[in-house]
Amino acid sequence: MIFADEADDRKTIFVKALKKRRTMALVCPILDRLEAFVDGGASPDDAIAAIRRGAREAERIDSDFRKRPDVILAGIAMDENRHITEIGDTAVSVRLGDVTAVFADAILSPTGPDGRMRSGAADAIREAGGDGIEAEAVSKAPLAGAVATGPGSLPHVNVIHAPAAGEPGGPASPERVERAVAAALALAAELSLESVAIPGVGTVDGGLSPEASAGAIVRALAAHQAAAPASVILVAADEETADAFAAALEAHDAANN
């Protein structure tokens, strides 16, 4: 059970992390330009232009993050959602971006049966949250179904690990992806998690097309009967995967409405 105060605290932490990311994205190019100016590789006009552009973007960041965390997160969802629908009682949306930068109670990590996080979204989650996530997953191996670990330094409640391949480095299949996502959703319901972020599964080292992966994920969502999670965010790392998620949801809607 996620209590309101805990959720509010996590929202505040998450929003602070987002502000830091945006500030880093602003500051680093300016520093590069200023260093080039100091070293004689850029003109004074180049340096001044970089500072002016940075000042304008700084004003936007400051304005965006003056709002309450829940208002900021609602605005992000409104701006970034590519597709919104419902499957049963679950709100499902599609976003393009980094799965670790989406506010949710849990992130699904396509982890190997040995607990290793070495490809695709799993690698990104480990890099963002720390090696302790993988160490805990390895301690629970071999993974026959879904298991939950702590989030490391990520502002989430859990990382849910589910293997979509039969062996480390082995191929994924639509059936395995569907079973992995179904197990992750069942565990999220058991843990009373309100929201789960799910990346593309099996598309990096597993050899699946985005269309095959998206279809399997949507079938797992359609078969899920529990009330929790109330919200699932399908997070695509690229445009092709985002389009595949949206197409799979549209096909489901057309077949069931």
Disulfide bonds with the S-S distance in Angstrom:
none
